[in-house]
C-alpha cells in the first residue's frame, strides 16, 4: 500500500553536505512504495523530490495558480510534480503569502501519513507542530541543521510525551526504513 510521506525542510540549501543528504534521502525513498508531498518550494524538499525521480510527487503550493508558482520558484522544474494543490482564490488571505504558507502547511501535514524533516526554519517548525498535534510520526534527519537538529530538545521541554512521535536518525536510508516501519505498524 502506497504511503504518503511529507518532506518538510529549508527552502534554502545552506551547504553542499546538506544537499548531498537531501539527494541520498530522495534516493532512499525511491526504494519504497511512497507518494511524496512537499510545500512546492525550492531548497531541500525540492532536492529530495527531484532525487526521488521514480516516485509520484504532489506539491502543496502557497500560491493560487501555475503562473504564480513559476514566479515563486523560477529556478525549479515544477514538472516534477504529478499534482499541484493551490490555495483557492476564495481563501480570504490568498494574496498574503505568509498566511497562505500556513494554509498550505495545514493541508500538506493533514494529507500525509508521516513526515520527514531535513534542516528547516520557522515554516518547518510550524509543520512539525502540526504533525505532532495530529499524532503523526516524524522522521528527523539529524545533522541536517536548523529545526531538524533542535526539535528533540524543544519537544522534550514542551511535551515529553510527544517524543515517541520522533524518529531521530543520521542515515537517510535508515530514517526512511524506520519511519515506514512506524507508519505501517
JOSUL-V663862 format. One line per field, one symbol per residue. phi: phi as a letter, one per 40 degrees, with the letter a starting at -180 (. if undefined). burial: # if it has 9 or more other C-alpha atoms within 8 Angstrom, else .. Layout:
# JOSUL-V663862
phi: ???
burial: ???
This chain:
# JOSUL-V663862
phi: .cbcbcbbiccbccaccccccccccccccdcbcbbcbbcfbcgcdcccccccccbcbbbcccbcadccccccbcccccccccabbbccdccdbdcbdcccccddcccccccccabbbbghbcccccccccccdcgccbcbccgcgfddcbccccccccadccdcccbcaccdccdcccccccccc
burial: ..#########.#....##.##########...####################.##########...###..#......##..#.##......#..#.###########..##########.######.###...#######.######.##..##.....##.#####..##.##.###..#..
